[in-house]
Amino acid sequence: MSDRRPRGQSRPARQMQVGIVGAGVMAEAMITGLLADRAVRPTALVASHPRRERRAALAAEHHIRVVARNRDAVADVDIVVLAVKPQMLRPVMRELAGALGDSQVVLSIVAGATLRTLSTGLRHAAVVRAMPNTPAQIRKGIAV
């Protein structure tokens, strides 16, 4: 069977799946931007947070799937955004170590966490770091 399409009509792009571990203020700014720019659909986004009230607020505001367990946020996603507070990094890495697939990319916005610390702690090679600044909360920020 041929995949012939009229000229100029491309195959629909696969929807990127994003999992966010630690859905605090900066992660919510990223969620807002991803959804506003239509980079992902709400159905392609899942976020974890330990507090039930926070999960309920995120689900009501953004219509995304929210979970209590970090491992549930990283299952079957393409990109994992690691957005926990630095003091929570070690226990979160212990929880996620061995749960990430080879094709997944981890984007860490954890302040002060080196690539070596992240890669070793997660037992995962595909890790990148970015540091967004606080104006990202109003979609005017940058990340380096």
C-alpha positions in Angstrom: 0.0 0.0 0.0 1.4 3.3 -1.0 1.6 6.4 1.2 0.8 8.8 -1.7 -0.5 12.2 -0.6 -1.3 15.3 -2.6 1.7 17.6 -3.2 2.4 19.7 -0.1 0.4 17.5 2.2 2.7 15.9 4.7 2.1 13.0 7.1 0.8 14.1 10.4 3.6 14.6 12.9 3.7 12.3 15.9 2.6 14.0 19.1 5.4 14.5 21.5 4.7 13.1 25.0 6.1 15.1 27.9 6.3 14.0 31.5 7.1 16.6 34.2 8.5 15.4 37.5 7.9 18.1 40.2 5.2 20.3 39.0 6.0 23.5 40.9 5.9 27.1 39.8 8.6 26.9 37.1 7.3 23.6 35.8 3.8 25.2 35.6 5.3 28.1 33.6 6.7 25.5 31.2 3.3 23.7 31.0 1.6 27.0 30.3 4.0 27.8 27.5 3.9 24.4 25.9 0.1 24.5 25.8 -0.2 28.1 24.7 2.2 27.5 21.8 0.5 24.2 21.0 3.8 22.4 21.2 1.9 19.6 23.0 -1.8 18.9 23.5 -3.0 18.6 27.1 -3.5 14.9 26.6 0.2 14.5 25.8 1.3 16.0 29.1 1.5 14.3 32.5 2.9 15.9 35.6 3.7 14.6 39.1 3.4 16.3 42.4 3.1 14.8 45.9 0.3 17.1 47.1 -3.2 16.2 46.1 -4.3 19.9 46.2 -1.6 20.9 43.8 -2.5 18.0 41.4 -6.1 19.1 41.5 -5.2 22.7 40.7 -3.0 21.7 37.8 -5.7 19.4 36.3 -8.4 22.0 36.6 -6.3 24.8 35.2 -4.5 23.0 32.4 -6.6 19.9 31.7 -3.5 17.7 31.9 -3.1 14.3 33.5 -1.5 14.5 37.0 -0.1 11.7 39.1 1.3 11.3 42.6 4.1 8.9 41.7 7.1 10.2 39.7 7.5 6.9 37.9 4.0 7.2 36.6 4.9 10.6 35.1 7.9 9.2 33.1 6.2 6.1 31.7 5.6 6.2 27.9 6.8 9.8 27.4 9.5 11.1 25.0 10.8 14.0 27.2 11.1 13.9 30.9 11.4 17.4 32.6 13.0 17.1 35.9 11.8 20.1 37.9 12.2 19.2 41.6 13.8 21.3 44.3 17.5 20.6 44.7 17.0 19.0 48.2 14.6 16.5 46.6 16.9 15.4 43.8 18.6 12.4 45.4 15.4 10.6 46.5 13.7 11.4 43.1 16.7 10.0 41.3 16.7 6.9 43.4 13.0 6.4 42.5 13.5 7.0 38.8 16.8 5.1 38.4 16.2 2.2 36.0 12.7 3.5 35.0 13.9 5.5 31.9 14.1 4.0 28.5 17.0 4.5 26.1 14.9 6.7 23.7 13.8 9.1 26.5 15.6 12.5 27.0 15.7 14.1 30.4 15.7 17.8 30.6 16.7 19.0 34.1 16.0 22.4 35.4 17.2 21.5 38.9 19.5 24.3 40.1 23.1 23.2 40.7 22.7 19.6 39.5 25.6 18.6 37.2 25.2 16.4 34.2 27.4 13.8 35.9 25.2 13.8 39.0 22.1 13.5 37.0 23.3 10.8 34.6 24.8 8.7 37.4 21.9 9.1 39.7 19.3 8.3 37.1 21.4 5.6 35.4 20.6 7.3 32.1 22.8 8.8 29.5 20.5 11.2 27.6 20.4 14.1 30.0 20.5 17.8 29.3 20.4 20.8 31.6 18.7 24.2 31.2 18.2 27.0 33.6 15.1 29.1 32.9 14.9 32.5 34.6 11.9 33.8 36.6 10.4 35.9 33.8 9.5 32.5 32.3 6.6 32.6 34.6 5.0 35.3 32.5 6.3 33.8 29.2 9.0 36.5 28.8 12.0 34.5 30.1 14.9 32.7 28.6 16.7 29.4 29.4 20.4 28.8 29.1 
